[in-house]
Amino acid sequence: DYNFCLRITKVEDIEKGFQLANTFKDGPTLLEFIIPTELNVLPMVPAGKSLSDMLLKDKK
């Protein structure tokens, strides 16, 4: 269980999210970053694949 959870949906909220998580001292924290699906953020695990199939660099 996480005692502090925060969903980040905008770039301008990232710093504030980290600051809030760093000040919370009563247990673990979870920051969830929502990004557009068309962005290829690496490393990435393709849908339906295992961690051993992780993509570490762009194929381009």
C-alpha positions as protocol buffer text, in pm:
chain_id: "A"
residue {
  index: 1
  type: ASP
  ca { x: 0 y: 0 z: 0 }
}
residue {
  index: 2
  type: TYR
  ca { x: 106 y: 354 z: -73 }
}
residue {
  index: 3
  type: ASN
  ca { x: 27 y: 633 z: 169 }
}
residue {
  index: 4
  type: PHE
  ca { x: 80 y: 905 z: -91 }
}
residue {
  index: 5
  type: CYS
  ca { x: -22 y: 877 z: -457 }
}
residue {
  index: 6
  type: LEU
  ca { x: -19 y: 1149 z: -719 }
}
residue {
  index: 7
  type: ARG
  ca { x: -101 y: 1139 z: -1090 }
}
residue {
  index: 8
  type: ILE
  ca { x: 107 y: 1374 z: -1306 }
}
residue {
  index: 9
  type: THR
  ca { x: -62 y: 1467 z: -1635 }
}
residue {
  index: 10
  type: LYS
  ca { x: 117 y: 1790 z: -1729 }
}
residue {
  index: 11
  type: VAL
  ca { x: 488 y: 1865 z: -1770 }
}
residue {
  index: 12
  type: GLU
  ca { x: 456 y: 2175 z: -1553 }
}
residue {
  index: 13
  type: ASP
  ca { x: 338 y: 1958 z: -1258 }
}
residue {
  index: 14
  type: ILE
  ca { x: 644 y: 1728 z: -1252 }
}
residue {
  index: 15
  type: GLU
  ca { x: 861 y: 1940 z: -1021 }
}
residue {
  index: 16
  type: LYS
  ca { x: 574 y: 1999 z: -777 }
}
residue {
  index: 17
  type: GLY
  ca { x: 500 y: 1626 z: -773 }
}
residue {
  index: 18
  type: PHE
  ca { x: 860 y: 1541 z: -684 }
}
residue {
  index: 19
  type: GLN
  ca { x: 864 y: 1808 z: -414 }
}
residue {
  index: 20
  type: LEU
  ca { x: 544 y: 1676 z: -256 }
}
residue {
  index: 21
  type: ALA
  ca { x: 668 y: 1316 z: -267 }
}
residue {
  index: 22
  type: ASN
  ca { x: 1001 y: 1414 z: -109 }
}
residue {
  index: 23
  type: THR
  ca { x: 831 y: 1593 z: 180 }
}
residue {
  index: 24
  type: PHE
  ca { x: 602 y: 1298 z: 261 }
}
residue {
  index: 25
  type: LYS
  ca { x: 773 y: 1098 z: 539 }
}
residue {
  index: 26
  type: ASP
  ca { x: 494 y: 865 z: 659 }
}
residue {
  index: 27
  type: GLY
  ca { x: 559 y: 579 z: 416 }
}
residue {
  index: 28
  type: PRO
  ca { x: 614 y: 495 z: 51 }
}
residue {
  index: 29
  type: THR
  ca { x: 496 y: 723 z: -227 }
}
residue {
  index: 30
  type: LEU
  ca { x: 382 y: 660 z: -582 }
}
residue {
  index: 31
  type: LEU
  ca { x: 397 y: 910 z: -868 }
}
residue {
  index: 32
  type: GLU
  ca { x: 210 y: 806 z: -1182 }
}
residue {
  index: 33
  type: PHE
  ca { x: 314 y: 987 z: -1500 }
}
residue {
  index: 34
  type: ILE
  ca { x: 53 y: 996 z: -1776 }
}
residue {
  index: 35
  type: ILE
  ca { x: 212 y: 1049 z: -2116 }
}
residue {
  index: 36
  type: PRO
  ca { x: 68 y: 1053 z: -2469 }
}
residue {
  index: 37
  type: THR
  ca { x: 59 y: 704 z: -2618 }
}
residue {
  index: 38
  type: GLU
  ca { x: 234 y: 821 z: -2935 }
}
residue {
  index: 39
  type: LEU
  ca { x: 552 y: 903 z: -2741 }
}
residue {
  index: 40
  type: ASN
  ca { x: 811 y: 627 z: -2729 }
}
residue {
  index: 41
  type: VAL
  ca { x: 954 y: 664 z: -2382 }
}
residue {
  index: 42
  type: LEU
  ca { x: 1244 y: 430 z: -2318 }
}
residue {
  index: 43
  type: PRO
  ca { x: 1297 y: 187 z: -2162 }
}
residue {
  index: 44
  type: MET
  ca { x: 960 y: 44 z: -2266 }
}
residue {
  index: 45
  type: VAL
  ca { x: 798 y: -298 z: -2234 }
}
residue {
  index: 46
  type: PRO
  ca { x: 576 y: -361 z: -2539 }
}
residue {
  index: 47
  type: ALA
  ca { x: 214 y: -455 z: -2468 }
}
residue {
  index: 48
  type: GLY
  ca { x: 177 y: -825 z: -2397 }
}
residue {
  index: 49
  type: LYS
  ca { x: 552 y: -880 z: -2360 }
}
residue {
  index: 50
  type: SER
  ca { x: 765 y: -965 z: -2057 }
}
residue {
  index: 51
  type: LEU
  ca { x: 1038 y: -757 z: -1893 }
}
residue {
  index: 52
  type: SER
  ca { x: 1297 y: -963 z: -2080 }
}
residue {
  index: 53
  type: ASP
  ca { x: 1157 y: -811 z: -2404 }
}
residue {
  index: 54
  type: MET
  ca { x: 1218 y: -454 z: -2284 }
}
residue {
  index: 55
  type: LEU
  ca { x: 1319 y: -202 z: -2552 }
}
residue {
  index: 56
  type: LEU
  ca { x: 1624 y: -6 z: -2438 }
}
residue {
  index: 57
  type: LYS
  ca { x: 1687 y: 206 z: -2747 }
}
residue {
  index: 58
  type: ASP
  ca { x: 1498 y: 328 z: -3051 }
}
residue {
  index: 59
  type: LYS
  ca { x: 1531 y: 107 z: -3359 }
}
residue {
  index: 60
  type: LYS
  ca { x: 1584 y: 414 z: -3584 }
}
